[in-house]
Amino acid sequence: QVQLVQSGGGHVQAGESLRLSCTASGMFVGSNGMGWYRQAPDKTRVSVALISRGGSTNYADAVKGRFTISRDNAKNTIYLQMNSLKPEDTAVYFCRGQEYWGQGTQVTVSS
């Protein structure tokens, strides 16, 4: 049984930083493309950052230069480091691996 368990998130002021974590069980993050997505109120879920099996990364234009996706194979965990947060980054963030999703975590950025 595959599970993706997220942690992190919260409420910060604009310009501050947060780190999200997503720990997998039943699958190995180093053998799969993994990603972070977000869904703002009344919006569709969109890709934020992706990391391939080989370690290459891809970012949405809105977060380039501010967000960094990484993984720790030993901890079977992926991370999303979010710096210089903006109010428009406010959303529920989800990690994904294969067809599996994390439970979602709220990130709220106040101006």
Biopython code that builds the backbone (N, CA, C, O; Angstrom):
import numpy as np
from Bio.PDB.StructureBuilder import StructureBuilder

atoms = [
    (1, "GLN", "N", (0.851, -1.186, 0.000)),
    (1, "GLN", "CA", (0.000, 0.000, 0.000)),
    (1, "GLN", "C", (0.892, 1.244, 0.000)),
    (1, "GLN", "O", (1.768, 1.395, 0.851)),
    (2, "VAL", "N", (0.658, 2.110, -0.950)),
    (2, "VAL", "CA", (1.462, 3.319, -1.065)),
    (2, "VAL", "C", (0.803, 4.449, -0.290)),
    (2, "VAL", "O", (-0.404, 4.671, -0.381)),
    (3, "GLN", "N", (1.631, 5.159, 0.477)),
    (3, "GLN", "CA", (1.150, 6.348, 1.174)),
    (3, "GLN", "C", (2.164, 7.463, 1.020)),
    (3, "GLN", "O", (3.372, 7.234, 1.066)),
    (4, "LEU", "N", (1.668, 8.654, 0.841)),
    (4, "LEU", "CA", (2.489, 9.854, 0.826)),
    (4, "LEU", "C", (1.983, 10.742, 1.950)),
    (4, "LEU", "O", (0.840, 11.197, 1.932)),
    (5, "VAL", "N", (2.844, 10.983, 2.926)),
    (5, "VAL", "CA", (2.437, 11.745, 4.107)),
    (5, "VAL", "C", (3.185, 13.072, 4.120)),
    (5, "VAL", "O", (4.415, 13.114, 4.139)),
    (6, "GLN", "N", (2.424, 14.136, 4.110)),
    (6, "GLN", "CA", (3.003, 15.474, 4.045)),
    (6, "GLN", "C", (3.119, 16.097, 5.421)),
    (6, "GLN", "O", (2.371, 15.768, 6.341)),
    (7, "SER", "N", (4.080, 17.010, 5.541)),
    (7, "SER", "CA", (4.219, 17.823, 6.742)),
    (7, "SER", "C", (4.756, 19.185, 6.332)),
    (7, "SER", "O", (5.249, 19.370, 5.220)),
    (8, "GLY", "N", (4.651, 20.121, 7.247)),
    (8, "GLY", "CA", (5.078, 21.478, 6.952)),
    (8, "GLY", "C", (3.878, 22.340, 6.630)),
    (8, "GLY", "O", (2.739, 21.961, 6.903)),
    (9, "GLY", "N", (4.128, 23.474, 6.062)),
    (9, "GLY", "CA", (3.063, 24.405, 5.744)),
    (9, "GLY", "C", (2.745, 25.306, 6.909)),
    (9, "GLY", "O", (3.400, 25.249, 7.950)),
    (10, "GLY", "N", (1.736, 26.138, 6.732)),
    (10, "GLY", "CA", (1.341, 27.046, 7.785)),
    (10, "GLY", "C", (1.040, 28.424, 7.247)),
    (10, "GLY", "O", (0.776, 28.613, 6.059)),
    (11, "HIS", "N", (1.087, 29.399, 8.168)),
    (11, "HIS", "CA", (0.730, 30.770, 7.850)),
    (11, "HIS", "C", (1.947, 31.659, 8.088)),
    (11, "HIS", "O", (2.475, 31.724, 9.198)),
    (12, "VAL", "N", (2.384, 32.346, 7.026)),
    (12, "VAL", "CA", (3.555, 33.208, 7.126)),
    (12, "VAL", "C", (3.254, 34.563, 6.502)),
    (12, "VAL", "O", (2.228, 34.757, 5.850)),
    (13, "GLN", "N", (4.177, 35.492, 6.719)),
    (13, "GLN", "CA", (4.095, 36.803, 6.095)),
    (13, "GLN", "C", (4.818, 36.772, 4.755)),
    (13, "GLN", "O", (5.711, 35.951, 4.543)),
    (14, "ALA", "N", (4.438, 37.651, 3.870)),
    (14, "ALA", "CA", (5.108, 37.764, 2.580)),
    (14, "ALA", "C", (6.600, 37.985, 2.788)),
    (14, "ALA", "O", (7.023, 38.758, 3.647)),
    (15, "GLY", "N", (7.388, 37.279, 1.971)),
    (15, "GLY", "CA", (8.834, 37.364, 2.068)),
    (15, "GLY", "C", (9.471, 36.292, 2.917)),
    (15, "GLY", "O", (10.684, 36.087, 2.866)),
    (16, "GLU", "N", (8.663, 35.610, 3.696)),
    (16, "GLU", "CA", (9.197, 34.557, 4.564)),
    (16, "GLU", "C", (9.300, 33.227, 3.805)),
    (16, "GLU", "O", (8.953, 33.132, 2.628)),
    (17, "SER", "N", (9.781, 32.220, 4.510)),
    (17, "SER", "CA", (10.034, 30.924, 3.894)),
    (17, "SER", "C", (9.301, 29.813, 4.628)),
    (17, "SER", "O", (8.976, 29.931, 5.810)),
    (18, "LEU", "N", (9.049, 28.737, 3.905)),
    (18, "LEU", "CA", (8.490, 27.509, 4.471)),
    (18, "LEU", "C", (9.105, 26.324, 3.744)),
    (18, "LEU", "O", (9.555, 26.443, 2.605)),
    (19, "ARG", "N", (9.117, 25.182, 4.418)),
    (19, "ARG", "CA", (9.534, 23.951, 3.762)),
    (19, "ARG", "C", (8.465, 22.891, 3.957)),
    (19, "ARG", "O", (7.996, 22.650, 5.069)),
    (20, "LEU", "N", (8.092, 22.266, 2.856)),
    (20, "LEU", "CA", (7.154, 21.153, 2.884)),
    (20, "LEU", "C", (7.925, 19.848, 2.716)),
    (20, "LEU", "O", (8.924, 19.782, 1.999)),
    (21, "SER", "N", (7.436, 18.815, 3.392)),
    (21, "SER", "CA", (8.019, 17.483, 3.274)),
    (21, "SER", "C", (6.944, 16.494, 2.852)),
    (21, "SER", "O", (5.762, 16.668, 3.148)),
    (22, "CYS", "N", (7.375, 15.467, 2.163)),
    (22, "CYS", "CA", (6.464, 14.403, 1.717)),
    (22, "CYS", "C", (7.222, 13.094, 1.824)),
    (22, "CYS", "O", (8.143, 12.833, 1.050)),
    (23, "THR", "N", (6.829, 12.270, 2.789)),
    (23, "THR", "CA", (7.499, 10.999, 3.033)),
    (23, "THR", "C", (6.668, 9.859, 2.477)),
    (23, "THR", "O", (5.478, 9.735, 2.764)),
    (24, "ALA", "N", (7.322, 9.026, 1.674)),
    (24, "ALA", "CA", (6.626, 7.929, 1.006)),
    (24, "ALA", "C", (6.824, 6.616, 1.739)),
    (24, "ALA", "O", (7.867, 6.372, 2.346)),
    (25, "SER", "N", (5.812, 5.785, 1.671)),
    (25, "SER", "CA", (5.918, 4.394, 2.082)),
    (25, "SER", "C", (5.273, 3.558, 0.996)),
    (25, "SER", "O", (4.275, 3.961, 0.398)),
    (26, "GLY", "N", (5.846, 2.392, 0.743)),
    (26, "GLY", "CA", (5.322, 1.525, -0.306)),
    (26, "GLY", "C", (5.824, 1.857, -1.696)),
    (26, "GLY", "O", (5.484, 1.171, -2.660)),
    (27, "MET", "N", (6.616, 2.885, -1.808)),
    (27, "MET", "CA", (7.260, 3.251, -3.069)),
    (27, "MET", "C", (8.552, 3.979, -2.733)),
    (27, "MET", "O", (8.712, 4.523, -1.640)),
    (28, "PHE", "N", (9.478, 3.980, -3.700)),
    (28, "PHE", "CA", (10.769, 4.608, -3.476)),
    (28, "PHE", "C", (10.854, 5.882, -4.294)),
    (28, "PHE", "O", (10.750, 5.855, -5.520)),
    (29, "VAL", "N", (11.046, 7.008, -3.598)),
    (29, "VAL", "CA", (11.026, 8.290, -4.296)),
    (29, "VAL", "C", (12.151, 8.398, -5.307)),
    (29, "VAL", "O", (12.023, 9.112, -6.301)),
    (30, "GLY", "N", (13.264, 7.692, -5.066)),
    (30, "GLY", "CA", (14.384, 7.781, -5.992)),
    (30, "GLY", "C", (14.174, 7.048, -7.298)),
    (30, "GLY", "O", (14.938, 7.222, -8.247)),
    (31, "SER", "N", (13.136, 6.226, -7.348)),
    (31, "SER", "CA", (12.862, 5.462, -8.562)),
    (31, "SER", "C", (11.675, 6.009, -9.343)),
    (31, "SER", "O", (11.254, 5.428, -10.344)),
    (32, "ASN", "N", (11.149, 7.117, -8.882)),
    (32, "ASN", "CA", (9.954, 7.670, -9.503)),
    (32, "ASN", "C", (10.080, 9.165, -9.720)),
    (32, "ASN", "O", (10.735, 9.863, -8.946)),
    (33, "GLY", "N", (9.457, 9.643, -10.763)),
    (33, "GLY", "CA", (9.275, 11.079, -10.862)),
    (33, "GLY", "C", (8.296, 11.511, -9.789)),
    (33, "GLY", "O", (7.263, 10.872, -9.586)),
    (34, "MET", "N", (8.616, 12.579, -9.113)),
    (34, "MET", "CA", (7.777, 13.074, -8.026)),
    (34, "MET", "C", (7.487, 14.549, -8.270)),
    (34, "MET", "O", (8.199, 15.221, -9.015)),
    (35, "GLY", "N", (6.441, 15.033, -7.638)),
    (35, "GLY", "CA", (6.128, 16.438, -7.867)),
    (35, "GLY", "C", (5.335, 17.069, -6.762)),
    (35, "GLY", "O", (4.742, 16.395, -5.919)),
    (36, "TRP", "N", (5.339, 18.382, -6.787)),
    (36, "TRP", "CA", (4.510, 19.203, -5.913)),
    (36, "TRP", "C", (3.510, 19.970, -6.773)),
    (36, "TRP", "O", (3.848, 20.508, -7.828)),
    (37, "TYR", "N", (2.287, 20.003, -6.294)),
    (37, "TYR", "CA", (1.203, 20.696, -6.979)),
    (37, "TYR", "C", (0.509, 21.595, -5.967)),
    (37, "TYR", "O", (0.661, 21.427, -4.758)),
    (38, "ARG", "N", (-0.249, 22.545, -6.477)),
    (38, "ARG", "CA", (-1.020, 23.376, -5.558)),
    (38, "ARG", "C", (-2.373, 23.704, -6.154)),
    (38, "ARG", "O", (-2.564, 23.724, -7.370)),
    (39, "GLN", "N", (-3.301, 23.960, -5.252)),
    (39, "GLN", "CA", (-4.665, 24.300, -5.659)),
    (39, "GLN", "C", (-5.136, 25.467, -4.810)),
    (39, "GLN", "O", (-5.339, 25.340, -3.602)),
    (40, "ALA", "N", (-5.303, 26.598, -5.462)),
    (40, "ALA", "CA", (-5.821, 27.788, -4.790)),
    (40, "ALA", "C", (-7.342, 27.727, -4.770)),
    (40, "ALA", "O", (-7.938, 26.987, -5.553)),
    (41, "PRO", "N", (-7.976, 28.490, -3.891)),
    (41, "PRO", "CA", (-9.441, 28.489, -3.833)),
    (41, "PRO", "C", (-10.070, 28.783, -5.194)),
    (41, "PRO", "O", (-9.697, 29.747, -5.862)),
    (42, "ASP", "N", (-11.007, 27.964, -5.590)),
    (42, "ASP", "CA", (-11.746, 28.116, -6.843)),
    (42, "ASP", "C", (-10.855, 28.013, -8.082)),
    (42, "ASP", "O", (-11.217, 28.495, -9.155)),
    (43, "LYS", "N", (-9.694, 27.385, -7.928)),
    (43, "LYS", "CA", (-8.796, 27.199, -9.069)),
    (43, "LYS", "C", (-8.523, 25.703, -9.250)),
    (43, "LYS", "O", (-8.755, 24.901, -8.345)),
    (44, "THR", "N", (-8.029, 25.350, -10.426)),
    (44, "THR", "CA", (-7.665, 23.959, -10.657)),
    (44, "THR", "C", (-6.284, 23.674, -10.051)),
    (44, "THR", "O", (-5.495, 24.588, -9.809)),
    (45, "ARG", "N", (-6.017, 22.409, -9.818)),
    (45, "ARG", "CA", (-4.721, 22.003, -9.278)),
    (45, "ARG", "C", (-3.678, 22.105, -10.385)),
    (45, "ARG", "O", (-3.899, 21.639, -11.503)),
    (46, "VAL", "N", (-2.541, 22.720, -10.065)),
    (46, "VAL", "CA", (-1.498, 22.923, -11.061)),
    (46, "VAL", "C", (-0.149, 22.449, -10.545)),
    (46, "VAL", "O", (0.091, 22.399, -9.338)),
    (47, "SER", "N", (0.718, 22.107, -11.472)),
    (47, "SER", "CA", (2.055, 21.677, -11.125)),
    (47, "SER", "C", (2.890, 22.863, -10.665)),
    (47, "SER", "O", (2.826, 23.944, -11.251)),
    (48, "VAL", "N", (3.670, 22.654, -9.619)),
    (48, "VAL", "CA", (4.563, 23.687, -9.092)),
    (48, "VAL", "C", (6.017, 23.320, -9.361)),
    (48, "VAL", "O", (6.786, 24.137, -9.868)),
    (49, "ALA", "N", (6.389, 22.097, -9.023)),
    (49, "ALA", "CA", (7.775, 21.664, -9.166)),
    (49, "ALA", "C", (7.808, 20.159, -9.354)),
    (49, "ALA", "O", (7.064, 19.426, -8.703)),
    (50, "LEU", "N", (8.676, 19.703, -10.247)),
    (50, "LEU", "CA", (8.797, 18.283, -10.548)),
    (50, "LEU", "C", (10.263, 17.879, -10.455)),
    (50, "LEU", "O", (11.163, 18.663, -10.755)),
    (51, "ILE", "N", (10.479, 16.638, -10.033)),
    (51, "ILE", "CA", (11.831, 16.077, -10.037)),
    (51, "ILE", "C", (11.755, 14.699, -10.668)),
    (51, "ILE", "O", (10.944, 13.865, -10.267)),
    (52, "SER", "N", (12.601, 14.468, -11.651)),
    (52, "SER", "CA", (12.569, 13.207, -12.381)),
    (52, "SER", "C", (13.351, 12.131, -11.638)),
    (52, "SER", "O", (14.018, 12.405, -10.641)),
    (53, "ARG", "N", (13.260, 10.913, -12.136)),
    (53, "ARG", "CA", (14.055, 9.822, -11.561)),
    (53, "ARG", "C", (15.535, 10.173, -11.589)),
    (53, "ARG", "O", (16.272, 9.859, -10.654)),
    (54, "GLY", "N", (15.965, 10.821, -12.655)),
    (54, "GLY", "CA", (17.374, 11.161, -12.792)),
    (54, "GLY", "C", (17.799, 12.389, -12.011)),
    (54, "GLY", "O", (18.983, 12.718, -11.945)),
    (55, "GLY", "N", (16.816, 13.069, -11.414)),
    (55, "GLY", "CA", (17.143, 14.224, -10.582)),
    (55, "GLY", "C", (16.977, 15.567, -11.261)),
    (55, "GLY", "O", (17.204, 16.606, -10.641)),
    (56, "SER", "N", (16.587, 15.564, -12.513)),
    (56, "SER", "CA", (16.361, 16.858, -13.155)),
    (56, "SER", "C", (15.076, 17.473, -12.618)),
    (56, "SER", "O", (14.141, 16.767, -12.239)),
    (57, "THR", "N", (15.048, 18.782, -12.593)),
    (57, "THR", "CA", (13.918, 19.490, -11.988)),
    (57, "THR", "C", (13.269, 20.427, -12.999)),
    (57, "THR", "O", (13.881, 20.853, -13.978)),
    (58, "ASN", "N", (12.019, 20.723, -12.724)),
    (58, "ASN", "CA", (11.253, 21.615, -13.585)),
    (58, "ASN", "C", (10.296, 22.406, -12.706)),
    (58, "ASN", "O", (9.668, 21.858, -11.800)),
    (59, "TYR", "N", (10.193, 23.700, -12.985)),
    (59, "TYR", "CA", (9.389, 24.571, -12.135)),
    (59, "TYR", "C", (8.374, 25.362, -12.953)),
    (59, "TYR", "O", (8.613, 25.697, -14.113)),
    (60, "ALA", "N", (7.256, 25.648, -12.333)),
    (60, "ALA", "CA", (6.307, 26.575, -12.917)),
    (60, "ALA", "C", (6.944, 27.964, -12.961)),
    (60, "ALA", "O", (7.723, 28.326, -12.079)),
    (61, "ASP", "N", (6.611, 28.726, -13.980)),
    (61, "ASP", "CA", (7.195, 30.062, -14.112)),
    (61, "ASP", "C", (6.959, 30.913, -12.867)),
    (61, "ASP", "O", (7.805, 31.721, -12.484)),
    (62, "ALA", "N", (5.800, 30.722, -12.243)),
    (62, "ALA", "CA", (5.430, 31.563, -11.100)),
    (62, "ALA", "C", (6.334, 31.371, -9.889)),
    (62, "ALA", "O", (6.377, 32.229, -9.007)),
    (63, "VAL", "N", (7.059, 30.249, -9.835)),
    (63, "VAL", "CA", (7.868, 29.958, -8.646)),
    (63, "VAL", "C", (9.354, 29.838, -8.950)),
    (63, "VAL", "O", (10.155, 29.642, -8.037)),
    (64, "LYS", "N", (9.731, 29.953, -10.210)),
    (64, "LYS", "CA", (11.140, 29.818, -10.576)),
    (64, "LYS", "C", (11.993, 30.827, -9.809)),
    (64, "LYS", "O", (11.651, 32.004, -9.700)),
    (65, "GLY", "N", (13.100, 30.336, -9.288)),
    (65, "GLY", "CA", (14.010, 31.197, -8.544)),
    (65, "GLY", "C", (13.643, 31.357, -7.083)),
    (65, "GLY", "O", (14.431, 31.892, -6.303)),
    (66, "ARG", "N", (12.457, 30.902, -6.697)),
    (66, "ARG", "CA", (12.015, 31.032, -5.303)),
    (66, "ARG", "C", (11.817, 29.677, -4.634)),
    (66, "ARG", "O", (12.085, 29.529, -3.442)),
    (67, "PHE", "N", (11.355, 28.700, -5.385)),
    (67, "PHE", "CA", (11.071, 27.378, -4.838)),
    (67, "PHE", "C", (12.127, 26.387, -5.319)),
    (67, "PHE", "O", (12.648, 26.503, -6.429)),
    (68, "THR", "N", (12.429, 25.417, -4.470)),
    (68, "THR", "CA", (13.368, 24.362, -4.819)),
    (68, "THR", "C", (12.807, 23.015, -4.385)),
    (68, "THR", "O", (12.439, 22.823, -3.227)),
    (69, "ILE", "N", (12.749, 22.088, -5.335)),
    (69, "ILE", "CA", (12.342, 20.719, -5.021)),
    (69, "ILE", "C", (13.603, 19.881, -4.851)),
    (69, "ILE", "O", (14.571, 20.038, -5.594)),
    (70, "SER", "N", (13.579, 18.998, -3.872)),
    (70, "SER", "CA", (14.721, 18.120, -3.644)),
    (70, "SER", "C", (14.219, 16.806, -3.059)),
    (70, "SER", "O", (13.047, 16.674, -2.705)),
    (71, "ARG", "N", (15.118, 15.845, -2.965)),
    (71, "ARG", "CA", (14.727, 14.570, -2.366)),
    (71, "ARG", "C", (15.891, 14.012, -1.568)),
    (71, "ARG", "O", (17.059, 14.290, -1.837)),
    (72, "ASP", "N", (15.529, 13.222, -0.587)),
    (72, "ASP", "CA", (16.493, 12.505, 0.241)),
    (72, "ASP", "C", (16.132, 11.033, 0.141)),
    (72, "ASP", "O", (15.180, 10.577, 0.774)),
    (73, "ASN", "N", (16.877, 10.302, -0.641)),
    (73, "ASN", "CA", (16.554, 8.895, -0.862)),
    (73, "ASN", "C", (16.633, 8.085, 0.441)),
    (73, "ASN", "O", (15.853, 7.157, 0.650)),
    (74, "ALA", "N", (17.563, 8.439, 1.290)),
    (74, "ALA", "CA", (17.728, 7.691, 2.538)),
    (74, "ALA", "C", (16.499, 7.838, 3.434)),
    (74, "ALA", "O", (16.139, 6.916, 4.165)),
    (75, "LYS", "N", (15.866, 9.003, 3.368)),
    (75, "LYS", "CA", (14.648, 9.236, 4.161)),
    (75, "LYS", "C", (13.386, 8.965, 3.354)),
    (75, "LYS", "O", (12.274, 9.071, 3.873)),
    (76, "ASN", "N", (13.561, 8.616, 2.082)),
    (76, "ASN", "CA", (12.434, 8.378, 1.182)),
    (76, "ASN", "C", (11.448, 9.546, 1.215)),
    (76, "ASN", "O", (10.236, 9.369, 1.338)),
    (77, "THR", "N", (12.013, 10.733, 1.101)),
    (77, "THR", "CA", (11.246, 11.967, 1.282)),
    (77, "THR", "C", (11.612, 12.972, 0.206)),
    (77, "THR", "O", (12.771, 13.079, -0.196)),
    (78, "ILE", "N", (10.613, 13.705, -0.254)),
    (78, "ILE", "CA", (10.885, 14.862, -1.097)),
    (78, "ILE", "C", (10.516, 16.126, -0.337)),
    (78, "ILE", "O", (9.718, 16.099, 0.600)),
    (79, "TYR", "N", (11.110, 17.227, -0.758)),
    (79, "TYR", "CA", (10.916, 18.497, -0.079)),
    (79, "TYR", "C", (10.564, 19.581, -1.083)),
    (79, "TYR", "O", (10.878, 19.479, -2.269)),
    (80, "LEU", "N", (9.916, 20.605, -0.594)),
    (80, "LEU", "CA", (9.716, 21.822, -1.369)),
    (80, "LEU", "C", (10.110, 22.988, -0.473)),
    (80, "LEU", "O", (9.393, 23.340, 0.464)),
    (81, "GLN", "N", (11.256, 23.579, -0.773)),
    (81, "GLN", "CA", (11.700, 24.765, -0.060)),
    (81, "GLN", "C", (11.116, 25.977, -0.764)),
    (81, "GLN", "O", (11.348, 26.189, -1.955)),
    (82, "MET", "N", (10.366, 26.761, -0.031)),
    (82, "MET", "CA", (9.681, 27.916, -0.607)),
    (82, "MET", "C", (10.208, 29.189, 0.053)),
    (82, "MET", "O", (9.992, 29.423, 1.243)),
    (83, "ASN", "N", (10.891, 29.994, -0.728)),
    (83, "ASN", "CA", (11.445, 31.254, -0.237)),
    (83, "ASN", "C", (10.718, 32.435, -0.873)),
    (83, "ASN", "O", (10.030, 32.295, -1.884)),
    (84, "SER", "N", (10.886, 33.585, -0.261)),
    (84, "SER", "CA", (10.280, 34.824, -0.785)),
    (84, "SER", "C", (8.809, 34.616, -1.115)),
    (84, "SER", "O", (8.346, 34.970, -2.200)),
    (85, "LEU", "N", (8.097, 34.050, -0.185)),
    (85, "LEU", "CA", (6.693, 33.727, -0.428)),
    (85, "LEU", "C", (5.862, 34.976, -0.678)),
    (85, "LEU", "O", (6.118, 36.043, -0.120)),
    (86, "LYS", "N", (4.869, 34.813, -1.526)),
    (86, "LYS", "CA", (3.975, 35.896, -1.914)),
    (86, "LYS", "C", (2.534, 35.501, -1.570)),
    (86, "LYS", "O", (2.231, 34.313, -1.459)),
    (87, "PRO", "N", (1.656, 36.471, -1.403)),
    (87, "PRO", "CA", (0.259, 36.127, -1.123)),
    (87, "PRO", "C", (-0.349, 35.219, -2.191)),
    (87, "PRO", "O", (-1.201, 34.386, -1.885)),
    (88, "GLU", "N", (0.081, 35.374, -3.424)),
    (88, "GLU", "CA", (-0.457, 34.525, -4.495)),
    (88, "GLU", "C", (0.019, 33.083, -4.426)),
    (88, "GLU", "O", (-0.453, 32.242, -5.190)),
    (89, "ASP", "N", (0.941, 32.786, -3.529)),
    (89, "ASP", "CA", (1.345, 31.399, -3.296)),
    (89, "ASP", "C", (0.379, 30.677, -2.357)),
    (89, "ASP", "O", (0.506, 29.471, -2.147)),
    (90, "THR", "N", (-0.562, 31.388, -1.805)),
    (90, "THR", "CA", (-1.544, 30.787, -0.905)),
    (90, "THR", "C", (-2.337, 29.712, -1.634)),
    (90, "THR", "O", (-2.952, 29.972, -2.668)),
    (91, "ALA", "N", (-2.317, 28.505, -1.085)),
    (91, "ALA", "CA", (-2.984, 27.369, -1.719)),
    (91, "ALA", "C", (-2.840, 26.152, -0.816)),
    (91, "ALA", "O", (-2.118, 26.174, 0.180)),
    (92, "VAL", "N", (-3.540, 25.099, -1.186)),
    (92, "VAL", "CA", (-3.270, 23.783, -0.604)),
    (92, "VAL", "C", (-2.247, 23.104, -1.503)),
    (92, "VAL", "O", (-2.428, 23.024, -2.718)),
    (93, "TYR", "N", (-1.186, 22.621, -0.904)),
    (93, "TYR", "CA", (-0.095, 21.999, -1.641)),
    (93, "TYR", "C", (-0.166, 20.481, -1.482)),
    (93, "TYR", "O", (-0.411, 19.960, -0.394)),
    (94, "PHE", "N", (0.056, 19.792, -2.597)),
    (94, "PHE", "CA", (-0.003, 18.331, -2.624)),
    (94, "PHE", "C", (1.288, 17.780, -3.230)),
    (94, "PHE", "O", (1.826, 18.343, -4.184)),
    (95, "CYS", "N", (1.772, 16.687, -2.672)),
    (95, "CYS", "CA", (2.837, 15.958, -3.354)),
    (95, "CYS", "C", (2.199, 14.802, -4.122)),
    (95, "CYS", "O", (1.099, 14.343, -3.814)),
    (96, "ARG", "N", (2.944, 14.351, -5.142)),
    (96, "ARG", "CA", (2.425, 13.274, -5.975)),
    (96, "ARG", "C", (3.578, 12.386, -6.418)),
    (96, "ARG", "O", (4.667, 12.865, -6.731)),
    (97, "GLY", "N", (3.317, 11.077, -6.439)),
    (97, "GLY", "CA", (4.225, 10.096, -7.000)),
    (97, "GLY", "C", (3.397, 9.012, -7.657)),
    (97, "GLY", "O", (2.474, 8.479, -7.041)),
    (98, "GLN", "N", (3.703, 8.684, -8.869)),
    (98, "GLN", "CA", (2.856, 7.776, -9.667)),
    (98, "GLN", "C", (1.432, 8.343, -9.657)),
    (98, "GLN", "O", (1.230, 9.521, -9.951)),
    (99, "GLU", "N", (0.465, 7.516, -9.323)),
    (99, "GLU", "CA", (-0.915, 8.016, -9.291)),
    (99, "GLU", "C", (-1.349, 8.381, -7.884)),
    (99, "GLU", "O", (-2.534, 8.609, -7.641)),
    (100, "TYR", "N", (-0.413, 8.440, -6.960)),
    (100, "TYR", "CA", (-0.735, 8.653, -5.560)),
    (100, "TYR", "C", (-0.487, 10.106, -5.162)),
    (100, "TYR", "O", (0.448, 10.756, -5.629)),
    (101, "TRP", "N", (-1.368, 10.589, -4.273)),
    (101, "TRP", "CA", (-1.292, 11.963, -3.800)),
    (101, "TRP", "C", (-1.126, 11.983, -2.280)),
    (101, "TRP", "O", (-1.637, 11.118, -1.568)),
    (102, "GLY", "N", (-0.401, 12.992, -1.808)),
    (102, "GLY", "CA", (-0.391, 13.268, -0.384)),
    (102, "GLY", "C", (-1.716, 13.859, 0.048)),
    (102, "GLY", "O", (-2.598, 14.123, -0.769)),
    (103, "GLN", "N", (-1.836, 14.060, 1.355)),
    (103, "GLN", "CA", (-3.113, 14.498, 1.904)),
    (103, "GLN", "C", (-3.366, 15.999, 1.726)),
    (103, "GLN", "O", (-4.478, 16.473, 1.960)),
    (104, "GLY", "N", (-2.356, 16.732, 1.322)),
    (104, "GLY", "CA", (-2.505, 18.169, 1.149)),
    (104, "GLY", "C", (-2.162, 18.915, 2.414)),
    (104, "GLY", "O", (-2.432, 18.445, 3.520)),
    (105, "THR", "N", (-1.563, 20.087, 2.248)),
    (105, "THR", "CA", (-1.243, 20.935, 3.387)),
    (105, "THR", "C", (-1.453, 22.395, 2.992)),
    (105, "THR", "O", (-1.084, 22.819, 1.897)),
    (106, "GLN", "N", (-2.045, 23.140, 3.893)),
    (106, "GLN", "CA", (-2.379, 24.533, 3.605)),
    (106, "GLN", "C", (-1.158, 25.428, 3.795)),
    (106, "GLN", "O", (-0.446, 25.339, 4.796)),
    (107, "VAL", "N", (-0.939, 26.286, 2.811)),
    (107, "VAL", "CA", (0.053, 27.348, 2.919)),
    (107, "VAL", "C", (-0.686, 28.668, 2.726)),
    (107, "VAL", "O", (-1.341, 28.878, 1.705)),
    (108, "THR", "N", (-0.576, 29.544, 3.702)),
    (108, "THR", "CA", (-1.229, 30.846, 3.636)),
    (108, "THR", "C", (-0.170, 31.919, 3.810)),
    (108, "THR", "O", (0.604, 31.894, 4.767)),
    (109, "VAL", "N", (-0.140, 32.863, 2.877)),
    (109, "VAL", "CA", (0.840, 33.939, 2.911)),
    (109, "VAL", "C", (0.089, 35.268, 3.001)),
    (109, "VAL", "O", (-0.709, 35.607, 2.127)),
    (110, "SER", "N", (0.357, 36.003, 4.062)),
    (110, "SER", "CA", (-0.295, 37.292, 4.267)),
    (110, "SER", "C", (0.606, 38.424, 3.793)),
    (110, "SER", "O", (1.832, 38.351, 3.883)),
    (111, "SER", "N", (-0.024, 39.450, 3.295)),
    (111, "SER", "CA", (0.746, 40.608, 2.814)),
    (111, "SER", "C", (1.042, 41.573, 3.942)),
    (111, "SER", "O", (1.679, 42.603, 3.723)),
]
sb = StructureBuilder()
sb.init_structure("model")
sb.init_model(0)
sb.init_chain("A")
sb.init_seg("    ")
for serial, (resi, resn, name, xyz) in enumerate(atoms, 1):
    if name == "N":
        sb.init_residue(resn, " ", resi, " ")
    sb.init_atom(name, np.array(xyz, "f"), 0.0, 1.0, " ", f" {name:<3s}", serial, name[0])
structure = sb.get_structure()
